[in-house]
């Protein structure tokens, strides 16, 4: 276990993997937010459906 903690190559691979995972998550969330805003602009809001808030 001591070798993996001090091995620079292993540590750099792990840091690279973490950066890739964070970047992939960021891209995924950006796509979801962009899709939500796209649908939000198109959606038509009609009149009230009921009289719940008198």
N, C-alpha and C positions, 0 to 999 in steps of 0.2 A: 504494500500500500504506500510505503514511503516513496517508491520510485514514481508512481503516478502523480503524487502531490508535487514533486520537484521537476518532473519532466516538462520542459518548455513546449515541446511539440504537442503533447497531449493537452496541455492547458490552452494553447492557441486553437486547437481543433474544437475544444469545448466552447471557447469564447466565440469562435466563428459560427458554430451551430446555434448558440444562443442569439447571436445577431440575426442569423437567417430566420429563426423562429419568430423573433419580434418583428422583423420586417414583413414576413408572410402574414402575421396577425394584423399588422397595420394596414396592409394592402386589402385584406379581407374586410376589415371594418370600414375602410374607405369606400369599397364597392357597395357595401350594405347601406351606408349613409347616403351615397350618391343615388342608389336605386330608390330609397325612401323619399328623397327630395324630388326625384323625377316623377314619382307617382303622386306626390303631394301637390305639385303644380297642375297636374292634369285632372285631379279629382274635383268633381262638381258637388257643391253642398246645396242640397235642396232645402225646402222649408222644413219647419219642425215636424217631427213624426207624431208627436203626441203632446199632451198638455201636462207633462209631469212637473214642470217648474212653473207653478202658478205664482 
